[in-house]
Amino acid sequence: MLLLATMVAIASSANAQEKQYKVAAIGFYNLENLFDTINDPNKNDEDFLPTGSYNYTPEVYQDKLTNLSGVIASLATELTPDGVAMLGVAEIENRSVLEDLVKQPSLAKRGYKIIHHDSPDRRGVDVGFIYQPKYFTVLGSKPLYVEMPLRSDGDTSYTRDILWVYGLFDGEPLHIFVNHWPSRRGGEAASSPLRELAATVSRTVIDSLLQADPNVKILTMGDFNDDPTNNSTFKVLQAKQKIEKLKPGELYNPYYDFYKKGIGTLAWSDSWNLFDQIILSQGWLNKEQSGFYFLRNEVFNRPYLTQQSGNFKGYPHRAYVGGVYQGGYSDHFPVYIFLIKEVK
């Protein structure tokens, strides 16, 4: 059985000889407060209840599941009918909402499996990971705790754990880190050290993996709450924009050039940010290898995901605005990358 569903033929301009390739896609999507409607005393979920301030009824929850699953089902289908082989997600309440999500009619046939660990985040949201077993064999997963400084009142502050998943992708070892770094609450500059702390947690494990194998294949994805040019991503994570200028140990961020061109994944105060990124180790960049290599990256910013009128025209068509359900999707656009390898 072929591990990957789609093969594309690309003709050589030199000799018109056709080559066949396997193509796979991997993505990330911030699902904007995907809560269930059940009160969990250990979660800060009071707004997202039928009796809460958002009037978060079972009907709203089902509508949100339908909308989000439809988006996920459409990702990357321009090159592979199976869509994304793996998807990191953020802003989910628990494992149960992911189980409900992958059971939706638009996704059920793909047989997505779930990896999730509860985080101590003060907002009650976690990161998670879904994958198609025919593409990826999970060998293990681990939550990486981000130790935050004490708050001004002396109480402990918490953020989302970073989810580390490792396994075999078409037989090749693969490590994935799903991140949702601390927000810019209190201002970008004042909160930047918190995101740098989170970046250090990811980078420390990445360093250990690269030390063992400089060609190891790593994907670091997430809502970083920072752009590709900020200290947390550019300096601490060492995610750079030019493949030909990468130094040993540095990572490649294909979303850097997108950001410089004004392409974003979320909008605020009439300006765009590109917080949602997928960053690659250098093991993905050699096009002469026998394994998968990087083909291209995308932001899924289709018109139907965009607000078409009103004060937020042009912004992502989000689920809630001012506590009122809008019937939208998320305040972030999803992102994904294509990987490719030749079939000999």
C-alpha positions in Angstrom: 0.0 0.0 0.0 1.3 3.5 -0.9 1.8 5.5 2.2 0.8 8.7 0.5 -2.3 9.1 -1.6 -1.2 11.4 -4.4 1.5 11.1 -7.0 2.1 13.9 -9.5 4.0 13.9 -12.7 6.4 16.7 -13.4 8.0 16.9 -16.9 11.7 17.8 -17.2 12.1 20.8 -19.5 15.5 19.4 -20.6 14.4 16.0 -21.9 10.6 15.9 -21.5 11.1 12.8 -19.3 8.4 12.5 -16.7 9.2 11.9 -13.1 6.8 10.8 -10.4 6.6 12.2 -7.0 4.8 11.6 -3.7 3.3 14.7 -2.2 2.2 15.2 1.4 1.0 18.3 3.3 1.3 19.3 6.9 -0.5 22.2 8.5 -1.4 24.3 11.5 -4.7 26.0 12.5 -5.7 28.1 15.5 -9.3 27.0 16.1 -10.3 30.1 18.1 -11.7 28.9 21.4 -13.0 25.5 20.5 -14.7 24.7 23.7 -17.4 22.1 24.4 -20.6 23.1 26.3 -19.9 21.2 29.5 -18.7 23.0 32.6 -15.3 21.9 33.7 -14.4 23.2 37.1 -10.7 22.9 36.3 -11.0 25.0 33.1 -11.8 28.7 32.6 -14.7 27.9 30.4 -17.6 29.9 32.0 -18.1 32.1 29.0 -18.4 29.1 26.7 -21.4 27.6 28.2 -25.1 27.8 27.3 -25.6 30.0 30.4 -22.3 31.9 29.7 -21.8 35.4 28.4 -21.3 34.1 24.8 -24.5 32.1 24.8 -22.5 29.1 23.7 -25.3 26.6 23.0 -25.0 23.1 21.6 -26.2 24.5 18.3 -23.4 27.1 18.2 -20.8 24.4 19.1 -22.1 22.1 16.3 -22.0 24.9 13.8 -18.5 25.8 14.8 -17.4 22.1 14.4 -19.1 22.0 11.0 -17.3 25.2 9.8 -13.9 24.3 11.1 -14.0 20.7 9.8 -14.9 22.1 6.4 -11.9 24.3 6.3 -9.6 21.5 7.4 -11.0 19.2 4.8 -10.1 21.7 2.1 -6.5 22.3 3.1 -3.9 21.3 0.6 -6.4 19.5 -1.7 -4.9 21.3 -4.7 -2.1 18.7 -4.7 -3.4 15.8 -2.6 -7.0 14.6 -2.2 -6.2 13.4 1.3 -5.5 17.0 2.4 -3.2 17.5 5.3 -1.6 14.3 6.6 -1.0 16.0 9.9 -2.4 19.1 11.5 -1.3 21.0 14.7 -4.1 22.9 16.4 -4.3 25.6 19.1 -7.1 26.9 21.3 -8.9 23.7 22.1 -10.4 23.0 25.5 -9.7 19.3 25.7 -9.3 16.0 23.9 -13.1 15.7 23.6 -13.5 18.6 21.2 -10.9 17.1 18.9 -12.7 13.8 19.0 -15.9 15.6 18.0 -14.0 17.5 15.3 -12.5 14.5 13.5 -15.9 12.7 13.5 -17.5 15.4 11.4 -18.7 14.2 8.0 -16.2 16.2 6.0 -13.3 14.6 7.9 -14.5 11.2 9.2 -13.4 9.3 6.1 -9.8 10.3 6.6 -9.5 8.5 9.9 -7.6 11.2 11.8 -6.2 10.1 15.1 -5.5 12.4 18.0 -2.6 13.4 20.3 -3.4 15.7 23.2 -2.1 16.5 26.7 -3.8 18.8 29.2 -2.0 22.1 29.8 -2.1 24.3 32.9 -2.9 27.4 30.8 -4.9 30.0 32.7 -7.4 30.4 29.8 -8.1 26.7 29.8 -6.9 26.1 26.2 -4.4 23.5 24.9 -2.6 22.6 21.7 -3.2 19.3 20.0 -2.3 17.2 17.0 -4.3 15.1 14.5 -2.8 12.8 11.9 -3.7 10.1 9.4 -2.1 6.8 10.5 -1.4 5.7 6.9 1.0 8.7 6.7 2.5 8.8 10.1 3.4 6.2 12.8 3.6 7.8 16.2 6.4 6.6 18.5 5.8 9.0 21.3 4.7 12.4 22.5 5.5 14.7 25.4 4.2 18.0 26.8 7.0 20.5 27.3 6.3 22.8 30.3 7.1 26.5 29.9 7.9 27.9 33.3 6.6 31.4 33.5 7.8 34.1 36.0 5.7 34.9 39.1 3.0 37.5 38.6 3.2 40.8 40.4 0.9 39.5 43.1 3.2 36.6 43.7 0.9 34.0 42.2 2.1 31.5 39.6 1.4 32.2 35.9 0.7 29.5 33.4 0.7 29.2 29.6 0.2 26.4 27.1 2.6 23.4 27.1 4.5 22.8 23.9 3.5 19.5 22.4 6.4 17.3 21.1 5.4 14.5 18.8 7.8 12.1 17.2 7.4 9.1 14.9 8.0 7.8 11.4 6.8 9.7 8.4 6.9 7.3 5.4 9.6 5.5 7.3 11.7 8.6 8.1 12.1 9.8 11.7 10.2 13.1 12.2 9.9 15.4 15.2 7.1 18.0 15.4 6.6 20.7 18.0 3.2 22.4 18.3 3.4 25.8 20.0 1.0 28.4 21.2 3.2 31.0 22.9 2.1 33.6 25.5 0.0 36.4 24.1 0.9 40.1 23.7 -1.4 41.0 26.6 0.2 44.0 28.3 1.9 45.1 25.1 4.3 43.5 22.6 7.5 44.7 24.2 6.5 44.0 27.8 5.3 40.5 26.9 8.2 39.6 24.5 10.3 37.9 27.2 7.5 35.4 27.9 7.5 34.3 24.2 11.3 34.2 24.3 11.0 31.8 27.3 8.7 29.5 25.2 11.1 29.7 22.3 13.9 28.6 24.5 12.0 25.6 25.6 11.5 24.5 22.0 15.0 25.4 21.0 16.7 23.4 23.8 15.1 20.2 22.6 15.8 21.0 19.0 19.5 21.6 19.9 19.7 18.1 21.4 18.1 16.5 18.4 20.4 18.4 16.0 23.4 17.4 18.1 22.5 13.8 17.7 21.8 14.1 13.9 22.4 17.4 12.0 20.1 16.2 9.3 17.2 15.3 11.5 13.8 16.4 10.2 12.0 18.8 12.5 8.9 20.9 12.1 8.2 23.7 14.6 4.7 25.0 14.1 2.2 27.1 15.9 0.7 30.4 16.8 3.8 32.1 18.1 2.1 35.4 18.9 5.1 36.9 17.2 6.0 37.6 13.6 8.9 36.0 11.7 11.0 39.1 12.4 10.6 39.2 16.2 13.3 38.1 18.7 11.5 35.0 19.8 11.4 33.4 16.3 14.3 35.1 14.6 16.9 35.1 17.3 15.9 32.6 20.0 14.4 29.9 17.8 17.0 30.9 15.1 14.5 30.7 12.3 16.0 32.5 9.3 14.7 33.5 5.8 17.5 32.7 3.3 18.2 29.0 2.7 21.6 29.8 1.1 22.7 31.8 4.1 21.7 29.3 6.9 24.4 28.5 9.4 24.7 25.0 11.0 21.9 24.6 13.5 19.7 27.4 12.2 16.2 26.7 11.0 14.4 27.9 7.8 11.3 30.0 8.1 9.5 30.1 4.7 6.9 32.5 6.2 9.5 35.3 6.6 9.1 36.4 3.0 5.4 36.1 3.2 5.4 38.5 6.1 7.7 41.0 4.3 5.2 40.9 1.3 2.3 41.9 3.7 0.7 38.5 3.8 -0.7 37.7 7.3 -2.8 35.2 9.2 -4.6 37.6 11.5 -5.5 41.3 11.5 -5.5 43.8 14.3 -6.1 47.6 14.1 -6.0 47.5 10.3 -2.6 45.8 10.1 -1.6 42.2 9.5 0.4 39.9 11.6 1.8 36.5 10.6 1.8 34.7 13.9 1.0 31.2 12.4 4.1 29.7 11.0 5.7 26.3 10.1 9.5 26.3 10.5 11.8 23.6 9.1 15.1 22.1 10.1 17.7 22.0 7.3 17.1 18.3 6.8 14.1 19.2 4.6 16.1 21.4 2.2 18.3 19.0 0.2 16.4 18.3 -3.0 18.8 15.5 -4.0 17.9 13.3 -1.1 15.8 10.1 -1.3 13.4 11.3 1.4 10.9 14.1 1.5 12.0 17.6 1.0 10.3 21.0 1.2 8.3 22.1 -1.9 6.4 25.3 -0.8 4.3 26.9 1.9 0.8 28.4 1.9 -1.6 30.6 3.9 -5.1 29.4 3.4 -6.8 32.8 3.0 -9.7 32.0 0.8 -12.5 34.6 0.3 -15.1 32.7 2.2 -12.8 32.8 5.3 -12.7 36.6 5.1 -15.2 39.1 6.5 -16.9 40.7 3.5 -18.5 43.7 5.1 -18.6 45.9 8.2 -15.9 47.3 10.4 -13.8 44.2 10.1 -14.1 43.9 6.3 -11.1 42.0 5.0 -10.2 40.4 8.4 -10.5 36.7 9.0 -14.2 35.8 9.5 -14.1 34.9 13.1 -16.6 32.9 15.2 -17.3 35.7 17.8 -17.1 39.5 17.7 -17.9 41.4 20.9 -19.3 38.2 22.5 -21.8 37.7 19.6 -21.7 34.6 17.4 -21.0 35.5 13.8 -21.2 32.1 12.2 -17.6 32.3 11.1 -14.5 30.2 11.4 -11.5 31.6 13.3 -9.7 34.8 13.8 -6.6 33.1 12.2 -6.1 31.7 8.8 -4.6 28.2 8.7 -1.1 27.5 7.2 0.4 24.4 5.6 3.4 23.2 3.7 3.9 20.7 0.9 6.6 18.1 1.0 7.6 16.0 -2.0 9.9 13.1 -2.9 10.6 11.3 -6.1 9.4 7.8 -6.7 12.3 5.9 -8.1 
